[in-house]
């Protein structure tokens, strides 16, 4: 039983999976932020072009 507990404590596979999950979440948040910023700029640009054409 002691050997099983020691193996469990030393096992880092779960920690690695959590780290990859956190990295993926941070990348997703960064992408969402960039897309929202670009979306607002594109909307303004299209509105300006639309006004100029009218």
Backbone as CSV, one residue per row, in Angstrom:
resi,resn,N_x,N_y,N_z,CA_x,CA_y,CA_z,C_x,C_y,C_z
1,UNK,0.825,-1.192,0.000,0.000,0.000,0.000,0.872,1.259,0.000
2,UNK,1.960,1.216,0.742,2.868,2.356,0.793,3.491,2.614,-0.573
3,UNK,3.835,1.555,-1.293,4.412,1.688,-2.627,3.407,2.323,-3.585
4,UNK,2.158,1.907,-3.484,1.105,2.474,-4.341,0.932,3.960,-4.064
5,UNK,0.940,4.335,-2.784,0.799,5.744,-2.421,1.981,6.562,-2.933
6,UNK,3.197,6.036,-2.805,4.393,6.740,-3.286,4.354,6.935,-4.796
7,UNK,3.907,5.899,-5.514,3.781,6.025,-6.972,2.753,7.094,-7.330
8,UNK,1.649,7.141,-6.579,0.605,8.134,-6.834,1.132,9.544,-6.607
9,UNK,1.895,9.743,-5.556,2.433,11.066,-5.237,3.439,11.515,-6.290
10,UNK,4.240,10.582,-6.804,5.286,10.930,-7.773,4.755,11.033,-9.205
11,UNK,3.545,10.557,-9.452,2.977,10.573,-10.802,2.651,12.003,-11.210
12,UNK,3.207,12.467,-12.326,2.998,13.829,-12.790,2.185,13.893,-14.083
13,UNK,1.632,12.791,-14.531,0.853,12.796,-15.769,-0.371,13.695,-15.665
14,UNK,-1.068,13.654,-14.549,-2.245,14.499,-14.356,-1.875,15.968,-14.344
15,UNK,-0.757,16.286,-13.703,-0.313,17.678,-13.652,0.010,18.190,-15.053
16,UNK,0.603,17.348,-15.862,0.931,17.751,-17.230,-0.345,18.026,-18.019
17,UNK,-1.344,17.187,-17.856,-2.606,17.386,-18.560,-3.263,18.690,-18.126
18,UNK,-3.202,18.990,-16.841,-3.784,20.236,-16.348,-3.025,21.432,-16.911
19,UNK,-1.719,21.340,-16.972,-0.920,22.434,-17.529,-1.265,22.675,-18.993
20,UNK,-1.395,21.602,-19.762,-1.775,21.764,-21.169,-3.170,22.375,-21.285
21,UNK,-4.072,21.983,-20.410,-5.413,22.560,-20.416,-5.394,24.046,-20.117
22,UNK,-4.577,24.452,-19.147,-4.463,25.878,-18.823,-3.855,26.672,-19.969
23,UNK,-2.845,26.109,-20.611,-2.233,26.789,-21.759,-3.254,26.951,-22.880
24,UNK,-4.023,25.895,-23.155,-5.045,25.968,-24.198,-6.100,27.018,-23.854
25,UNK,-6.480,27.102,-22.586,-7.470,28.091,-22.170,-6.929,29.512,-22.341
26,UNK,-5.675,29.731,-21.986,-5.079,31.064,-22.147,-4.980,31.461,-23.617
27,UNK,-4.625,30.508,-24.465,-4.558,30.788,-25.901,-5.949,31.122,-26.433
28,UNK,-6.964,30.387,-25.971,-8.333,30.652,-26.412,-8.781,32.046,-25.993
29,UNK,-8.455,32.448,-24.766,-8.828,33.787,-24.295,-8.131,34.859,-25.131
30,UNK,-6.869,34.635,-25.455,-6.133,35.599,-26.281,-6.757,35.698,-27.667
31,UNK,-7.110,34.579,-28.259,-7.720,34.584,-29.592,-9.058,35.313,-29.558
32,UNK,-9.858,35.053,-28.537,-11.162,35.718,-28.420,-10.976,37.228,-28.314
33,UNK,-9.999,37.653,-27.529,-9.739,39.087,-27.388,-9.335,39.731,-28.694
34,UNK,-8.471,39.073,-29.435,-8.014,39.615,-30.720,-9.162,39.669,-31.720
35,UNK,-9.957,38.629,-31.777,-11.072,38.591,-32.731,-12.105,39.655,-32.389
36,UNK,-12.377,39.857,-31.110,-13.344,40.902,-30.731,-12.826,42.280,-31.125
37,UNK,-11.538,42.519,-30.877,-10.956,43.810,-31.245,-10.984,44.039,-32.739
38,UNK,-10.636,43.016,-33.497,-10.651,43.144,-34.953,-12.078,43.304,-35.462
39,UNK,-13.015,42.623,-34.838,-14.413,42.718,-35.260,-14.953,44.125,-35.115
40,UNK,-14.611,44.767,-34.011,-15.071,46.140,-33.810,-14.434,47.078,-34.833
41,UNK,-13.151,46.885,-35.112,-12.470,47.728,-36.112,-13.049,47.498,-37.497
42,UNK,-13.307,46.251,-37.843,-13.887,45.963,-39.159,-15.283,46.544,-39.285
43,UNK,-16.045,46.465,-38.223,-17.391,47.033,-38.248,-17.337,48.532,-38.495
44,UNK,-16.439,49.214,-37.825,-16.277,50.653,-38.023,-15.848,50.961,-39.449
45,UNK,-14.919,50.170,-39.964,-14.438,50.380,-41.334,-15.563,50.180,-42.343
46,UNK,-16.337,49.117,-42.191,-17.431,48.861,-43.124,-18.501,49.948,-43.029
47,UNK,-18.767,50.443,-41.835,-19.739,51.526,-41.686,-19.243,52.801,-42.367
48,UNK,-17.952,53.068,-42.258,-17.379,54.246,-42.904,-17.466,54.129,-44.426
49,UNK,-17.156,52.958,-44.943,-17.232,52.727,-46.402,-18.682,52.827,-46.861
50,UNK,-19.609,52.275,-46.082,-21.016,52.330,-46.436,-21.519,53.769,-46.469
51,UNK,-21.116,54.553,-45.476,-21.509,55.964,-45.457,-20.932,56.722,-46.643
52,UNK,-19.693,56.414,-46.992,-19.049,57.097,-48.128,-19.739,56.744,-49.443
53,UNK,-20.194,55.511,-49.572,-20.866,55.097,-50.805,-22.268,55.689,-50.914
54,UNK,-22.896,55.926,-49.789,-24.245,56.513,-49.804,-24.109,57.979,-50.033
